[in-house]
Amino acid sequence: MNTLVKYYDQLVASKGSDVSFLLPLCGKSHDMKWLADKGHNVVGAEFAELPCKVFFDEQGLKYDTTPMEGVSDGFLHKSDDGKIKFFQSDFFKFTKSHAGVFDVIWDRASLVAINKKDREKYVDKIISLLKPDGVCMLESLVYEGSFRGTKKK
């Protein structure tokens, strides 16, 4: 959350007070509640059900769960005040028809979680969900070598 706090003013500058945020592959990120408390509409996209439910429980927020329109295995978890929405599905099935397009996309290490072969597809998806004057902030990691399949000799 330190990066979001550090650059928050720059992200929302010239966007007004009601900024729409997307946090792809966000897990149970506390960033969502922090942004909603600032008056913004916040959408999280997450594949697994557990982080969605744990987020609302940890934050003490009441929410409803409904099937996600057009995605047979997807669900929408929405806070009672409607400020926080969690779309639980394969991120590549999430489209602007579900929640519109966004002023800000805050990608906190999601890109590195995507298989290398799907990263271009992921970037295309992010671009399709961003308003023409929107901004995307990416926090990432750089690995030296590989952690997958590395064997000690």
N, C-alpha and C positions, 0 to 999 in steps of 0.2 A: 504494500500500500504506500510505501514511502515514495515511489516513483510517481504514482498518481497524485499524491498530495503535492509533491514538488512541482509538477507541471499542470496542475488543475487549472490555474488562472489562464494559462496560455491555451489550454484545450477549449475553454468555454468563452474566451474573449470573442466578442462580436457575435455570439450566438444567442444572447438573451439569457433569461433566467430559467426557461423550461427546455433544457437540452435533452435530447434522446441519446442514450448510451446503449451500446451493445458490448457485452463481455462474452466472447466466444470461448467455449471449453473452460468455463470459469470455476468449476468445482463449487465449493461452498464459500467463495470469496466474500470477505467482509466489505470489499470495495462497493458491492452492490448496495448495501444498507447505507454506507457513508454517502454515496451519491444520491440515493433516494431521500435521505435526511436533508440534503441540500436543495430538494425540490425537483429533482430531475426524474424523468421516466427511465427506468432501467430494465433492460432485457438481458437475461443470462441464457446461454445455450449450453447444454450439458447432455452428454450421452447417457450417463448413469442416473438412476432414480435416487439412490441414497444421498448423494451430495445435495440434491434439490430439497429433499425433506429435512435433512440435517440443518441446512441453512435456515429454513423457516423456524425450526424448533430452537436452534441456538439463538436466533435473533428475537425469539418470543413473538413472532408474527403469525397471525391467523391467515390461512390461505385455503383456496379451493383447487381441486385438481379435476380437469376435464380432458377428454380426448383431444388431441391436436388435429385440427382440420386438415384433411388430405394426407395424413401420415398415419398409416394403420398401427404402427407400434410407437407412436409419439404421444406425449402428454403435455399439457400446459398447466403449470402450477402458478397461481396468481395470488398475490397478497390481497387481503380484503379491501385495501384502499386503491388497488390497481396500479400502484407506483412501481412494483417489482413483479416482473413476469419471468418465469423460468420455462424455457422450452426444452423438454427432454426428448431428444431424438438424435439420430445421426445428423451431424451438423450440415452435411451436404444435402439433406432433405429440407432444411430450414430455408425459407424463401421470404422475399419482401411481402408476399401475400399474407404471411403470418403476423408480421409486426411492423411493416413499412420499411422505410430506410432511415438511417441514423445520422445524427450530427457528428457523433464521436464513436469510434470503435476502439476499445481498450483491450489490446491483445497482450495479456500477461503470460508469456511463454507458451501460448497455444501453438504457434507456428512450429516450434521444436517438437511438440507432441504429435504432430502429423507425420505420417510416413513420408519419407523423402519423395517417393513417387507421386504422392498426392499434394505436394506443396504448391505446385502451380495451380492446381484445381482449387485449393484452399484460398490462394490469393485472389483468383477470379471470383470466388464466392464472396470474399470480403468486399471487393470492389462493387459487386452487385448490390450490396446491402448498405453502401455509403452514399449519402447525399452528394450531389455535385460539388458543393462547397464544404463537405465534411472533412474531418481529419481522422487519421488512424495513428494511434500511438502503440508502438511495439516494444515490448521488453523481451529480450531473448537471452540465450546462453550460447557460449561458444565452447565446444568440446575439443580438446586436443586428443586425437586418436579416436578410438571407438570403445564404447562400453558394452556393446552388444557382440557377443560371440568372441570376445577376447579371452584367450587362454593363457594362463601362466605357464612359463616354461621352466 
